[in-house]
Amino acid sequence: MARDKAPVQAGEQAFRAADFQTLPEALDYAANSAAGVQFYSARGDLLEAITYRELSDAARSMGRRMRRAGLAEGDRVALIAETDANFLRAFFACQYAGLVAVPMPLPVVFGGRAGYVEHIRAMLGVANAAAILSPAPFLDMVRESAGDFDPARIGTFDLFDGLPEDGITLPEIGQDRLSYLQFSSGSTRSPAGIAVTQRALMANLHGIARDGLRIRAGDRCVSWLPLYHDMGLVGFLLAPVATQVPLDLIATREFARRPSIWPTIIARNGGTLSYSPSFGYDLCARRMKDGAADLDLSKWRVAGIGGDMVRPNVLARFATAFESSGFRKEAFVASYGMAEATLGITFAPLDRGIDTDTIDLDLLEHEARAVPAASGNGHRTRDFVLCGPVLPGHDLEVRGQDGKPLPDREVGRIMFRGPSLMREYFNSREETARVMAGDGWLDTGDLGFLLDGALVVTGRSKDLILANGRNIWPQDLEWLVEHEVEGVRNGDVAAFSVDEDEAETVVLLVQCRATDQAARDSLSQTVADTVRAAAGVNCSVVLVPHNSLPQTSSGKLSRAKARQMYLDRARAEPSNDRTAPRLEAAL
């Protein structure tokens, strides 16, 4: 494929910061510009390009054909979200046709056919989809997931190509119409379909564009994030469309094969906005051994971090690795969000880099108070990242167990409300009531504290380890081992607790690449000794094979699934023998 085609540029029309009523209105406006989307391979080859005008025309045409096929307003259409123009056309066709798009993950993160089939089957059941479109390579698995689904309504993205469009009038799209269902990725329970209206979507896009990232004419977005995840879909497909800026996309698997393609495309095309979880910055810094100095990253003004806990040491390594490329550490922007809020909730100020607060970890664990660390007191410390204030027009509180707001530096549950909030978990009144109060507040399930108006996230409430009267954050143990133990890499550790023999036991699953038994025994002992010495915690260390720790569909570590796998295998054992080799077979 050609590598020298000129990047798609923005047009001359007046810039608008996502101040539209609906997504179709936003794409119609973007279609008057020369901007569009380009798709790149791991080697930087331009695979495909589509302008927003071409996208709008193709989506309207496909929308009419979908309605001709008998799909009615409000029907859900499942879309296996490959990073290509086919997905874009189908997603926006749903928007124009009054259908509800349901982006679904690719099989790459599920570790096998059976797991993927089961996962998609559950999603299809929740969505009660009326049609399913998939890339050809995954169609057999999707058909298996669909069971006795009408075969005429399942196929590749060209399923409706032969149908006539004449006589079909696309409906007027109102703000209260559902735009899409976004499946939450981080739970072991049945998948929850987050119902996002046009109103909530545009409220969040406007807040991101105007206040969070301050997107402006001349910006250019670059992303490798999956389009079935909220950060990839909303942040780096819908936000560029709604702000008429060009977008360069790299498939997630292509980034995983060659992480250097990310900064390469940013440098080549003059990218200004790009986002990643911490692990993406880490992977890129570790793999980009040579050639960083040949890149020009001086135009990259927003290097956002979201999707998981922000790791300051990882970002510092990335900034050092790419300093010779003109990358500014001040470009880092920490943020906090979740799909239930469409995407963004808080954003740190621009052009300041990462602000941290060094906390006395002992007091945090014992008293749930974020007390600034005092030098010389012998207590353990940890740097927490400030994720900035809530978007204007939205509200955020940190509440205690009594449901009342807490003062600064008191750790509690993070609560959110505002126009970006989801309508419901689709067709799940009980699940919706579990997290949403009648007064419009959402219990995010996260813990944190406020500091001068900025949110600091400390972890997920369901992941919190309670041991010996302490609240221990699993990421603290994971990061400790990854940082201190030679041969253990970022992402190699999962920490959680289980009830064993009427006591709470802290378990660490550690991915191990060694096959020599002496080396394995040494690693287990070193991990246990490190955790005991630095954190004062006795733990059970279980070595598991490389790439065996479970992930969510968005690629994040799933501690809940790791814990469940451990327990399932332990219960299956006829005795109390829970040795590493037996667990490895299960994991």
BADRENMI-175481 format. One record per residue: residue in one letter; y, x, z of N, C-alpha, C in turn. Coordinates in steps of 0.1 Angstrom, whole numbers, plus 5000, padded with zeros to 4 digits. Layout:
// residues N
aYXZYXZYXZ
...
***
This chain:
// residues 587
m498850085000500050005000501350095000
a502350034995503650114994504150135008
r504750255010505450285023506950295021
d507450295009508850325007509650195004
k509150085006509949955003511049945013
a512249915008513349905017513149795028
p513449815040513249715051514049595048
v513549475051514249355050515449355059
q516649325054517849335062518449195065
a519249195075519949065078521049035068
g521348905067522348865057523748865063
e524648805055526048805059526548685066
q525748585068526148465075526448485089
a527148395096527548415110526348415119
f526348515128525248525137525248415147
r524048355151523948255161522848295171
a523148295184522248345194521348235199
a520448185189519448085192520047955198
d521247915194521847795199521547675190
f520247645189519847535181519147435189
q518947315184518247205191516747225190
t516247265179514847275176514447405168
l513247445168512747555161512947535146
p512547425140512847405126514247425122
e515247375130516647395128516947545128
a516347625137516547765138516047835125
l514847805121514347865109515147825096
d515547705095516447665084517647745083
y518247775095519447855095519148005091
a518048055097517648195094517348205079
a516848095072516448105058517648135049
n518848115054520048145046520448295047
s519748365055519948515055518948585046
a519048715045518048795038517048855047
a517048825060516148875070514748815068
g513748885074512448835074511448925082
v510148915079509148985087508349075078
q508149195083507249295076506049325085
f504949345079503649375086503149515082
y502849595092502449735089501049775095
s500449865088499149915092499350025102
a498250075108498250185118498850315112
r498750325098499250445092500750425087
g501250305089502650285085502750225071
d501650185065501750125052502249985053
l503149945044503649805044502549715038
l502049635046500949545041501449415035
e502549365040503049235036504449215041
a505249145033506649115037506948965033
i507648895042508048765039509448735045
t510348685037511648655041511648525049
y512648505057512748375064512848255054
r513448275043513548175033512148145027
e511448245024510048225019509148155030
l509348205042508648145053508947995055
s510247955054510647815056510047735044
d510147785032509647705021508147685021
a507447795025505947785025505547695037
a506247705048505847625060506047475057
r507147445051507447305047506347255038
s505947335028504947295019503647275026
m503247365034501947355041502047235051
g503147215057503247095066503046965059
r503546955047503346825039501846815036
r501146925032499746915029498946885041
m499346935053498546905065498646755068
r499846695066500046555068499246475058
r499146525045498446465035496946455039
a496446565046495046565050494746475061
g495746395066495546295076495946335090
l496446455092496946495105498146415109
a498146365121499246275125500146345135
e501346295136502346355146501746365160
g501946475166501346505179499946565179
d499246565168497946625167498046775170
r497046825177497046975180496247045169
v496847155164496147235154495947375160
a494647415161494347545167494447655156
l495147755160495347865150494947995156
i493848055151493448195155494548295151
a495148355161496448415158496348565153
e495948585141496048715135497548745132
t497848875133499148925130499348935115
d499648825109499848825094500748705091
a501048695078501948585073501248455073
n499948455072499148325073499448255086
f499348325097499648265110501048215111
l501948285106503348245106503548115099
r503048115087503247995078502647865085
a501447885091500747775097501547725110
f501947825118502647795130503947715127
f504747755117505947685114505647565106
a504547555099504147425093503947315103
c503347355114503247255125504547215131
q505547305132506847265137507447165128
y507447185115508047095105507346965104
a506046965106505246845104505046765116
g505646805128505446725140504146745146
l503446845143502146885149502346985160
v501346995168501447085180500547215177
a501247325175500447445172499847495185
v498547545184497847595195497347735192
p498147845194497747975191496548015200
m495548085194494348125202494048265199
p493448335208493248475207492248525197
l492248645193491248715185490148755194
p488948785188487848825197487848965202
v488849045199488749185202488749215217
v489349125225489449155239488349095248
f487349035241486348965249485049035250
g484849145243483749235245482449185240
g482449075232481249025226481348885221
r480448855212480548725205480348605215
a479448615225479148505234480348475242
g481048575247482248555256483348495248
y483548535236484548475227484348335224
v483048305220482748165216482948075228
e482548115240482648035252484148005255
h484948115254486348105257487048005247
i486848025234487447935224487047795226
r485747775229485247645231485947565242
a486247645253486947585264488347545260
m489047635253490347605248490447485239
l489447475230489447365220489247235228
g488447235238488147115246489447075253
v490247165259491447125265492447075255
a492647135244493647095234493146975226
n491846945226491346835218491946845204
a491746955198492346995185491846905174
a492746875165492446785153492046875141
a492447005141492147095130492047235136
i491347325129491247465134491347555122
l492247645122492347745111492147885117
s491447965109491048095113491048195102
p491248325105491048425094489548425091
a489248455079487848455074486848535082
p487248655087486248735094485748665107
f486548575113486148515126485648375124
l485548325112485348185110483948135115
d482948225114481648185119481648165134
m482348255141482448245156483148115160
v484248085152485047975155484247845153
r483447845142482647725139481647705150
e481047815155480147805166480847745179
s482047795181482747745192483047595191
a483347545179483747415177482547305178
g481347355177480247265179480147165168
d480147035171480046925161481446885156
f482346965157483746935152483646905137
d484446815132484546775118484646895109
p483646925101483747045093484847045082
a485346925079486446915069487746955075
r487846965088489047005095489047145101
i488047225097487947365101487747455089
g488547565089488447655078489447765079
t489647845068490547945068491947885066
f492947975066494347925065494747865051
d493847875042494047805029493347675028
l492947625039492047495040492747385032
f494047365034494747255028495447285015
d495147395009495947444997495847354985
g494647284983494447204971495047064972
l495647034983496146894985497546874979
p497846764973499146734968500246714979
e501446744976502546734986503346604983
d503346564971504246454967504046324975
g505146264978505146134986505046155001
i505046285006505046305020506446355025
t506946275034508246315040508046365054
l508546485057508346545070509246475080
p508846455092509546375102510746455108
e511646385114512746445121512146495135
i512446615138511946675150512946665161
g512546595172513446585183513146695194
q514146705203514046805213512846785223
d512446665225511446635235510046645229
r509946675216508646685210507946815214
l506646815216505946935219505947025207
s506247155209506247255199504847325198
y504347365210503047435210502447425223
l501147465224500447485237500147635238
q500547685250500347825252499247835263
f498147895261497147905271497448025280
s497347995293497548095303496348185303
s496548315304495448415302494848475315
g495448445326495048525338494248455348
s493448365345492648285355491148275352
t490348265362488948245360488648095359
r489648005362489347865361489347825346
s489147695344489247645331490547675325
p490647715312491947745306492947635307
a494147665310495247565311496147575299
g496347465292497247465281498647425285
i499547525284500947505288501647435277
a502147315280502847225270504347265270
v504747325258506147365257506847275247
t507947215251508747125242509747205234
q510247145224511347215216512547245225
r512847155234513947175243513747295252
a512547305258512347415267512347545260
l511747545248511647665240513047715236
m513847625231515147665226516047705238
a515847645250516647685262516247825266
n515047865265514647995269515048095258
l514848065245515348155235516848185236
h517548075238519048095240519348185251
g518648165263518948255274518548395272
i517448415265517048555262518048615253
a518448545242519248605232520648625237
r521248535244522648545249522748625261
d521848605271522048665284521048785287
g519848765284518848865287518948985279
l518848975266518849095257520149115250
r520949005250522249005243522049055228
i521148985222520849005208522048985199
r522249075189523449065181523149095167
a524149065158523949095144523749245142
g522849285134522549425132521349475140
d520849385149519649425157518349415148
r517349485152516049475145514949485155
c513949395154512849385164511649455158
v510949525167509649585163508649555174
s507449505170506449465181505049485176
w504149515186502749525184502049425193
l502849335200502249245209501549135202
p500449085208499648975202500448845201
l500248775190501048655188500448535195
y499348545201498748435209499248445223
h499948555227500448565240501948535240
d502448485252503848435252504848545249
m504648665254505648775251505648805236
g504548805230504548835215505048715207
l504548595211504948475203506448445204
v506848425217508248385219509148495218
g508848605225509848715225509948795212
f508848805204508848885192508348815180
l508548685179508448615166509548505166
l509448415176510448305177511848355180
a512048445189513348495192514048565180
p513348655172513948705160514348595150
v513448505148513748395139515048315143
a515048285156516148205162517548285162
t517448415160518648495160518848565146
q518048525136518248575123518148725121
v517348795129517248935128515948975122
p515849085115514549125109513549165120
l512349155116511149185125510149265118
d509649365125508549455120507349435129
l506249395124505049365132503949465129
i503249505140502049585139500949515147
a499849495141498749425148498349505160
t498049435171497749495184496549605182
r495549565175494449655173494849785165
e495849765156496349885149497149975158
f497949915167498549995177497550075186
a496450005190495450065199494850185192
r494650175178494050275171494950395170
r496250375168497150485166498550445173
p498650465186499850425193501150485187
s501050595181502250655176502950575165
i502250475159502850395149503950315154
w503950285167505050205173506350275173
p506450395179507750465177508050505163
t507050525155507250565141507950455133
i507550335135508150225128509550195133
i509750215146511050195152512050295146
a511550425145512450525140512650505125
r511650475118511850465103512750355099
n512650235106513450115102514650095111
g514950185120516150165128515950055138
g514750035144514549935154515449945166
t515949835171516849835183516249765195
l515249665192514649585203513149595202
s512549635213511049635214510649625228
y509449565230508949535244507549585245
s507049605257505649645260505449625275
p504149595279503749615292503749765295
s503649805308503749945312502550025305
f501449965303500350035298500550075283
g501350005276501650045262502550165262
y503550175271504350305271503450415276
d502550395285501650505289500750555278
l500150455271499250495260499950575249
c501150525246501950595236502350735240
a502750755252503150885257501950985257
r500850935261499651015262499151055248
r499250965239498650995225499651065216
m500951055219501851115210502051265214
k501151345210501151485215502151575206
d502151545194503051615184503851525176
g504951575171505751495162506851405168
a506951405181507951315187509351365183
a509551495182510851545179511251505165
d510351475156510651435142511151295141
l511051215152511551075151512951065156
d513650965152514950925156514950795163
l514850795176514850665184516150635190
s517250695185518550675191519050535190
k518550455180519050315179518350215188
w517250265195516450175203517250145216
r517950035216518850005228518249925239
v517149845236516449775246514949805245
a514449885254513049905256512549825268
g512149705265511749615275510449635281
i510249595294509049605301508749465307
g507549415304507149285310505649265308
g505149155314503749125312502849175323
d503249275330502549325342503449395351
m502949445362503749525372504349645365
v505649665367506349775361506049905369
r505650005362505250135368506250245365
p507150275374508250365371507750505367
n506650555372506250685368505750685354
v505150575349504750575335506050575326
l507050505329508250495321508950635321
a508950695333509550835333508850925324
r507450925323506751005314507050975299
f507250845296507550815283508950865279
a509850845288511250895286511251045283
t510551115291510451265289509851295276
a508751225273507951265260508851235248
f509751145249510551105237512051135238
e512351215248513751255249514251335237
s513351415232513751495220513951415208
s513451285208513651195197514851105198
g515651135208516851055210516750935219
f515550915225515250805233516050815246
r516750705250517550715263516850635273
k516650695285515950625296516750505300
e518050505297518850385301518550265292
a517750285282517350165273516250085280
f515550135290514550055297515249925303
v514549815301515049685307513849615314
a513749615327512749545334512949395334
s511949315334512049175333510849105340
y511048975342509948905348509848765341
g508648715338508548585332507148545332
m506848425327505548375325505548255315
a504448225310504348125300504747985305
e504547955317504947825323506447805322
a507247915321508647915320509047945305
t508147925296508247955282508048105280
l508948185286508748325286509548395297
g510848415295511748495304512248415315
i512248475327512848425339514048505344
t513748635345514848735350514848855340
f516048905339516249035331517149125339
a516849255340517649355346518849375337
p519949425342521149455334520849555323
l521449545312521249635301521949775304
d521449875297522050005297522150075311
r521250035320521150095333519850165335
g518850135327517550185329516850115341
i515850185347515050125358515750155371
d516050045378516550055392515350025402
t515150115411514050105421514550095435
d513750035443513950025458512850085465
t513050185473511950255480511750185493
i510550135495510150045506509150115515
d509350085528508350125538507050035536
l506050095531504850025527504049975540
d504150045550503449995563504049865568
l505349865568506049745573505849625563
l505749655550505549555540504149495542
e503149575544501849525546501649455559
h502249495570502049435583502949315586
e504149325581505149225585505749145573
a505349175561505849115549507349125548
r507949235552509349265551509549395542
a510449385533510749495524511849585530
v511549665539512449755547512649885539
p513949925537514150055530513450165538
a512850255531512150365537513050465544
a512750505556513550595564512850735563
s513650835560513050965558512551015572
g511351085572510851145584510151065594
n509950925590509150845600507650845598
g507250925588505750935586505150815579
h505850715576505250595570505050615555
r504150545549503950545535505050465528
t505350505516506450445509505950405495
r506750315488506450275475507750235468
d507950275455509050235447508750095440
f509549995443509549875436510649865426
v510449795415511349785404512149655405
l513449665404514349545404514249485390
c513849355389513749285376514949205373
g516049215380517249145376517349005381
p518548945378518748805382518148705373
v518048585378517548475370518448435358
l517948385347518748355336519748245340
p521048245335521948145338521448005335
g521847905343521347775341519947745347
h519347845353518047835359518147865374
d517247835382517247865396515947935400
l516048025410514948095415515148115430
e514048095437514048115452512748185456
v512848255467511648315474511448235487
r510348175488510148085499509048135509
g509148105522508148135531507048025532
q506148045542505047955543505547815547
d506747805553507247665556507947605545
g507947665533508647615521510147635521
k510747705530512147725531512547855524
p513647865518514147985512514248105522
l513848215518513948335527515148425523
p515648495533516748585530516248705523
d517248785519516848915511515848995519
r515049055512514049155517512849085525
e512848955525511648885531510748845520
v509448885521508548855510507948715511
g507948645500507348515500507048475485
r506748345483506348295470507548275461
i507448315449508548305439508448165433
m509548095434509747955429510747955418
f510547875408511447865396511647725391
r512847695386513047575380514247585369
g514247495360515247505350514847445336
p515747445327515447385314514347455306
s513947575309512847645302511547605306
l511447525317510147505323509247415314
m507947445314506947365307507047215311
r506547135302506446995305505346965315
e504147035312502947005320501847105316
y500847105323499547165318498947045310
f498647065297498346955288497146875293
n497346745295496246655299495646695312
s496346755321495846795334496846765345
r496846645349497746595359497546665372
e496246685376495946755389496346895389
e496146965378496547105377498047125377
t498647035370500147035370500747015383
a500246915391500646885404500447005414
r499447085411499147195420500247305420
v501047315408502047415407503447365406
m503647235402504947175400505247065410
a506347075417506746975426507546865419
g507646755425508346645419509846665417
d510446765424511846795422512046905412
g510946935404511147025393510947175396
w510547205408510247355411508847385407
l508647505402507347565398507047675408
d505847665414505247775422504647875412
t505247985411504748085401503348145404
g503048145417501848215422502048355424
d503248405422503648545425504348555438
l504248675444504948715456506048815453
g507148805461508248905458509348885468
f510448945466511648935475512848945466
l514048905472515248915465516149025471
l516949085463517749195468519049185460
d520149135466521449125460521349045447
g520548945447520448855435519448895425
a518849015427517749065418516449035424
l515449005415514148975419513249105419
v512449115430511549225430510149165432
v509249185423507949125423506949225430
t506249175439505249265447503849235443
g503549125436502149105432501748955431
r500548935427500048795426499448755439
s499748635444499248595457497748595457
k497148555446495648535446494948675446
d495748785443495148915443495248995456
l496148935465496449005477495149035485
i495049155490493949195499494349185513
l493549105521493849095535492749175543
a493149285549492249375556492849435569
n492149405580492549465593493949425596
g494349305594495649255597496749305587
r496449365576497349415566497249335553
n498449315547498449265533498549385524
i497449415517497449525508497449485494
w498349545487498549515473497549595464
p496649525457495649595450496149705440
q497349675434497849775425498149905432
d498549905445498750025452497550115452
l496450055455495150135456494750175442
e494950095432494650135418495450245414
w496750235416497650345411497450475419
l497150465432496850585440495650665434
v494550595431493450655425493750715411
e494350635403494650685389495650805389
h496450815399497450925400496851045407
e495951025417495551135425494151195421
v493351115415491951165413491851215398
e491451335397491251395384490251325376
g490551295363489551235354489651085354
v490451025363490650875363491950845356
r491950755346493150725338493750595342
n494950575337495550445340494650335334
g494450225341493650115337492150135340
d491750245347490350265350489950205363
v490850145371490450095384490849955386
a489949875393490149745397489849735412
a490849685420490649675434490749525438
f489849495448489849355453489049355466
s488949245473488249235485487149125484
v486149145492485049045493484649025507
d484048905510483548885524482048935524
e481749035532480449085533480149115548
d478949055552478549075566479649035576
e480248915573481248855582482548945583
a482749035573483949115574484449125559
e485749165558486349175545486149325541
t485549335529485349475524486149495511
v486849605511487649645499486749715489
v486749665477485949715466486749775455
l486449895451487149955439486049975428
l486249905417485449935405486250045397
v485550155394486150265387485350295375
q486050295364485450335351485150485351
c483850515347483450655348482850695334
r483250805329482750855316481650955318
a481451015330480451115332479051055333
t478051135329476651085330475851175340
d476351285343475751375353475851315367
q474651295374474651225386475551305397
a475451435397476251505407477751485405
a478151475392479551445389479951305393
r479051215391479351075395479451065410
d478551125417478551115432479851185437
s480251295431481451355435482751265433
l482751195421483851105418483950995428
s482750935431482750825441483250865455
q482850985459483251035472484751075472
t485251135461486651165460487551045460
v487150935453487950815453487950755467
a486850745474486750695488487650775497
d487450905496488250995505489750985503
t490150965490491550955486492150835492
v491450725490491950595495492050595511
r491050655517491050655531492150745537
a492350855530493350945535494850895533
a495050845521496450805517496750665521
a495850575522496150435524495450385537
g494650465544494050415556493050305554
v492350305543491450195540490050245537
n489050195543487750225539487350135528
c486750185517486450105506485050135501
s484450045494483250055486483550095472
v483150205467483450245453482250225444
v482450155433481350125424481750175410
l481050265405481350325392480750235381
v481550205371481150115360481450195347
p480850155336480950225323482450215318
h482750305309484050305302484250185295
n485450125295485850005288485049875293
s484649875305483849765310484649675319
l485849715324486549625333487149515325
p486949395330487349275323488849265321
q489349205310490749185307490949045304
t492249005306492648875301492848875286
s493048765280493248755265494448835261
s495348865270496548945266496349095269
g495149135273494949275275495149335289
k495549245298495749285312494449285320
l494449375330493249375339493149245346
s491949185347491749065354490949095367
r491649115378490949145391490049025395
a490448905392489648785396488348785388
k488348825376487048825368486248945373
a486849065376486149175381485449145394
r486149075402485549035415484448935413
q484548845404483548745402482248805396
m482448905387481348975382480549045392
y481349115401480749185412479949095421
l480548975425479848885433478648815427
d478748785414477648725407476448815407
r476648945404475549045404475049065418
a475849065428475449085442474548975446
r474948845443474148735446472748725439
a472748785427471448785420470448895425
e470948985433470049085438469149025449
p467849055449466849005459467049065472
s467749175473467949245486469449275487
n469749355498471149395500471449525492
d470549565483470749685475471849655465
r473049705466474049675457474549815451
t473649885446473950025441474750015428
a475450125426476250135413475450115401
p474250175399473450155387473150005384
r472849935394472549795392473849715387
l474949745394476149675390476649715376
e476349845373476749885359476149795349
a474949765351474249675341474949545339
a475549495350476149365349477549385343
l478249495346479649515342479749575329
***
